[in-house]
Amino acid sequence: MNILTPTADGSNTLFNEEIGEHYHSAHGALQESKHVFIEAGLKHALQQFQQPSIAVLEVGFGTGLNFLLSMAHCEAENIKLHYHAVEAFPLGKATLVATGYHQYVPASVWGDFLKAYPSAINTEVEVSSNCQLQVSHTTFQNFETDKRYDLLYYDAFSVRHQPELWTNEVIAHACKFLKPGGIFVTYAITGNLKRAVKSCGFNIQKLPGAPGKREMLRAAKTI
């Protein structure tokens, strides 16, 4: 069962009773998503690639907050967004509405997302003229695709509560989906994670973390 919970910045998250963890940081769901995935991830990647489109793969779609903020930014900048997420337990539409995330994106982005979301489960759909979304309903360990992506949002639950998604094998599985030059970004940073990503041919960066975390990881694929 998921319990709607306010976080320190006023935005809501969900507490997953089965996993025993919040979907986002209790220090602030919105500010964590913006800091880690939009500022350190999406905006950095767009600056690096200087191209009119970007392909994003997300591990752990959850409440859809990272997608909503990504779509809003790309719509504002007229960037075409191809967004593919992997989610073992997709949330229902009513649960997404209950988060209150409509207040953080334009009404058109929110409305288009809610309209497209049910059809996006396991099928690529056009959310807007600039945005495509697909949410693969499967475990990440079983996920496969021939597509390669510019940017990877690694937003699984923490290693403490979901250690199976932080093994060397699963991190290598994630890294293979990035194009040469592609960017891996996550809220977490551990010695094992750094070694696992580096062994896949990435340059590692330690960046300041979102509130509540000292550091986070960003890495660029060199091969």
PECOR-V818396 format. One record per pair of residues at least 4 apart in sequence whose ideal C-beta (glycine too) atoms are under 7 Angstrom apart, sorted by the first residue. I is the first residue (numbers start at 1). J is the second residue. If there is no record, write none. Layout:
I|J + I|J
This chain:
1|17 + 2|14 + 2|15 + 2|16 + 2|95 + 3|14 + 3|15 + 3|17 + 4|12 + 4|14 + 4|98 + 5|12 + 5|13 + 5|14 + 5|15 + 5|22 + 6|10 + 6|12 + 7|11 + 7|12 + 7|13 + 7|24 + 7|25 + 7|26 + 7|27 + 7|28 + 7|29 + 8|26 + 8|27 + 8|28 + 9|28 + 9|30 + 9|31 + 11|28 + 11|29 + 11|30 + 12|29 + 12|99 + 12|100 + 13|22 + 13|23 + 13|24 + 13|29 + 14|22 + 14|23 + 14|63 + 15|22 + 16|21 + 16|23 + 19|157 + 19|161 + 19|162 + 20|161 + 21|157 + 21|158 + 21|161 + 22|26 + 23|62 + 23|63 + 24|29 + 24|32 + 24|33 + 24|65 + 25|29 + 25|32 + 25|210 + 25|212 + 27|211 + 27|212 + 28|32 + 28|211 + 29|33 + 29|65 + 30|34 + 30|104 + 31|35 + 31|210 + 31|211 + 32|36 + 32|187 + 32|210 + 33|37 + 33|38 + 33|65 + 33|66 + 33|69 + 34|38 + 34|39 + 34|69 + 35|39 + 35|40 + 35|210 + 36|40 + 36|41 + 36|185 + 36|187 + 36|210 + 36|216 + 37|41 + 37|42 + 37|66 + 37|153 + 37|185 + 38|42 + 38|43 + 38|69 + 38|70 + 38|73 + 39|43 + 40|44 + 40|185 + 40|207 + 40|216 + 40|218 + 41|45 + 41|151 + 41|153 + 41|183 + 41|185 + 42|46 + 42|70 + 42|73 + 42|151 + 43|47 + 44|48 + 44|183 + 45|49 + 45|54 + 45|150 + 45|151 + 45|183 + 46|54 + 46|79 + 49|54 + 49|150 + 52|79 + 52|80 + 53|79 + 53|80 + 53|82 + 54|79 + 54|81 + 54|150 + 54|151 + 55|82 + 55|149 + 55|150 + 56|70 + 56|81 + 56|83 + 56|149 + 56|151 + 56|153 + 57|84 + 57|149 + 57|152 + 57|177 + 58|66 + 58|67 + 58|85 + 58|153 + 58|155 + 59|86 + 59|140 + 59|153 + 59|154 + 59|155 + 59|156 + 59|174 + 60|87 + 60|155 + 60|156 + 61|67 + 61|85 + 61|87 + 61|90 + 61|135 + 62|87 + 62|155 + 63|91 + 63|96 + 63|99 + 63|101 + 64|68 + 64|96 + 64|113 + 65|69 + 65|101 + 66|70 + 66|153 + 66|155 + 67|71 + 67|83 + 67|85 + 67|133 + 68|72 + 68|101 + 68|104 + 68|105 + 68|109 + 68|113 + 69|73 + 69|104 + 69|105 + 70|74 + 70|81 + 70|83 + 71|75 + 71|81 + 71|109 + 71|113 + 71|127 + 71|131 + 72|76 + 72|105 + 72|106 + 72|109 + 73|77 + 74|79 + 74|81 + 74|130 + 74|131 + 75|109 + 75|128 + 75|130 + 78|130 + 80|130 + 81|130 + 81|131 + 82|132 + 83|131 + 83|132 + 83|133 + 84|134 + 84|136 + 84|147 + 85|135 + 86|136 + 86|138 + 86|140 + 86|143 + 87|135 + 87|137 + 88|138 + 88|139 + 90|121 + 90|135 + 90|137 + 91|95 + 91|96 + 93|97 + 93|114 + 93|117 + 93|118 + 94|98 + 96|117 + 102|110 + 105|109 + 105|110 + 107|111 + 108|112 + 109|113 + 110|114 + 111|115 + 112|116 + 112|127 + 112|128 + 113|117 + 113|127 + 116|120 + 116|125 + 116|127 + 116|133 + 119|123 + 119|125 + 120|125 + 120|133 + 120|134 + 120|135 + 121|135 + 121|137 + 122|136 + 122|137 + 123|134 + 124|132 + 124|134 + 125|132 + 125|133 + 126|132 + 127|131 + 127|132 + 127|133 + 136|143 + 138|142 + 138|143 + 140|165 + 140|170 + 141|170 + 145|177 + 148|177 + 148|178 + 148|179 + 149|177 + 149|178 + 149|179 + 149|182 + 150|179 + 150|182 + 151|182 + 151|183 + 152|174 + 152|177 + 152|178 + 152|182 + 152|184 + 152|185 + 153|185 + 154|174 + 154|184 + 154|185 + 154|186 + 155|186 + 156|162 + 156|165 + 157|161 + 157|162 + 158|162 + 158|188 + 159|163 + 159|166 + 159|188 + 159|190 + 164|170 + 165|170 + 166|170 + 166|171 + 166|193 + 167|171 + 168|172 + 168|196 + 169|173 + 170|174 + 171|175 + 171|193 + 171|196 + 171|197 + 172|176 + 172|196 + 172|200 + 175|184 + 175|197 + 175|200 + 175|202 + 175|221 + 178|182 + 178|184 + 178|221 + 180|221 + 180|223 + 181|220 + 181|221 + 182|221 + 183|218 + 183|220 + 184|197 + 184|202 + 184|219 + 185|218 + 186|216 + 186|217 + 187|209 + 187|210 + 187|213 + 187|216 + 188|193 + 188|216 + 188|217 + 189|193 + 189|194 + 189|206 + 189|215 + 189|216 + 189|217 + 191|195 + 192|196 + 193|197 + 193|217 + 194|198 + 194|204 + 194|217 + 195|199 + 197|202 + 197|204 + 197|219 + 198|202 + 198|204 + 201|221 + 201|222 + 201|223 + 202|219 + 202|220 + 202|221 + 202|222 + 203|219 + 203|220 + 203|222 + 204|217 + 204|219 + 205|218 + 205|219 + 206|215 + 206|217 + 207|215 + 207|216 + 207|218 + 208|215 + 209|213 + 209|214 + 209|215 + 209|216 + 210|216
